[in-house]
C-alpha cells in the first residue's frame, strides 16, 4: 500500500535506483532537486532531504527564487516510487509555468494510479493550509498528467509559452 512520507535519507539507495530509471539528466517534477544538490553521497543526500523538510517551515527563510513548500515522497515500504510537492504560494515563475503542485512517478511504478492518489492527498493538505484554489501545469504532450489533473477537477485556463517551454495551465478549486 502506498504512503506519503517526508523525504528521508534512509531511502538513498532506492531513490538512486529510481533516478537511474529516469536517467541522470531527467527532471523529476515535485522532487525539489537543484542542479547543485549532491545526491550521490550519503552526506549530500541527507543534507538535501533536510533542506526539503525545512522548506515547509514558514518561519525559516527560503533560498532566492524558491517559495515555502511541503515535499512528500510516494513510497511503498522502503521503495521510493515518486515525489509530490505543494508550494504554499506562487512567485512569478510558478504562476506562469510551475504551479502550486508538482509530481512525478518513477517509470516502473506508473499506470497504478499513484499520481492521482498523491494529488488527492496534496489537495487535502492545500485545503488545510487555507488555499481556495491551486494551479497545476503540464507539458502539452503529457497525456497521463493531463488526465490526472482533469480527474482531480482541473479546469484548463490556457496553454502558453513559458520560460521552460509550452505549458497547459489548470486551476483546481478547493
N, C-alpha and C positions, 0 to 999 in steps of 0.2 A: 504494500500500500504506500503511495507516495506521501511525502511530507514536505513542508516548507520549513527550513531551518535558517538561522543566521549563518553567514559564512564562517567556516571553521577550518583551522589548519589541519585537523585530523583527516580531512578528505583530499589532501595534497595529491596523492598518487592517483586517485580516481578522477580528480579534476584534470590532471595532466593527460590521462587516457582520453577524456572527453575532448580536450583541446586537440589532441592528435587526430581524432575523428574529423574535426572541422578543418584542420590544417593550421599550422602555427601562425599564419598571417591572416586568418579569418577573423572578422569582427563578430564578437558574441554579444548581441544586444542584451541589455539588462545586467551585464556582468560587472560593470564599473571598472573594467581593466584599462589602465592608461598605458601609453607606449613606454613609459619609464618604470613601470612596476616590474619588480623582479619576482617572477613566479616559479623560477627554476629551482632555487634553493629553498630549503625548509624555512630558513630565517626570513628570506624575502617574501615567501608566500604567507607566513604568519603576519608580517608587517602589513601586507596588502589586505588580508582579511580583517585585521584590526582597523585599518583606515575605513574599510567599508562599514564596519559596525559603528564607528564614531560618527560617520556622516549622517546617521539618523538622529543624532543628538542636536537639537535645535539651539542649545546653549553653546555649542562648540563652533568655532569659525570653520568655514569650508575654504578649500583652495580656490584661487582665481578661476572663474569660468564654471565652477561647479555649484550645485544647489544642495540643500539638505535632501537626503534620500534614504529610504529604507531598502536594504538588499536582502533577498532571500535566495537560498539555493533549493532547487527541487531535487529531492533525494528519495532513494528507496534503500533502506538500511544504510550501509556505508557506501552506496554508489551515487555519485553525482550525476544527475540527469539533465540539469539546466539551471537557469537563473531567471529571476524576475526582480525588477526594482520599481519602486514607487517614489517619484520625485515629488517633494512636498509642495513645490511651487515651480513656476516656469521663468527662465530668463529668456532673452530674445531668441537665442538659438533654439532652445527647446520649444518655444511657441511656434517657431517656423518649421522645424524639422524633426525634433525628437519626441516631444510629448511628455506626459506625466509617467507613463509606464513603458518599460522596455522588457522584452523577454526573449529567451532562446532556449531551445531544447536540442540536446546532442543528437546527431543523426540516427544513432542506433535506438533511440528512445522515442522517435517521432511516430505519429499516427496512433497514439494511445490516448489522446485527449488531455495530455498533461498541460499544454499551453492554456487551453480553455479553463481547466480546473484551477491552475495557478492564477490566471487572470481574475477569475471569480473571487479568489481569496484576496488578491490585491485590491480589488474594487471594494470589498468589505472593509479593508484597512483604510482606504481612502475616505469612506464614509465616517469612520471613527475619528479621522483627522479633521473632519468638518468640511470636506470638499463637497461641492454640489455638482461638479462635472469634471471629467478628466479627458485629456487629449491623448490619443494614440495615433501613431503613424506607422506606415509600412511601405515598402517598395511596391510600385505598381504591379510588378510581376510576381509578387509573393502571394499566391492564391491561398495558401494554408493560413497565413497570418490574416489576410483579408477576411476569410471565413470565420476565423476565431474571433476577430474584433466584431464582426457583424452579428454573430451568435450572442455575443455579450451585450448587444444593444447599441453598438456603434453606428452613428449616423454620419455619412460622408459629408464633410464640409466642402472639400475641394481636393484637386490634385495639382500640386505646384512644384516648380523647380526650386530647390533649396541649395544651400552650400554643399550638401552631401548628395546631391542628385534629386531626381523626382521623387515625391512622396505623396501618398494618399493620406489625408488627414481626417480623422474621425473623432467625434465627441460622444462620450457616453454620459448621460445624465444619471446622477446618483440620488 
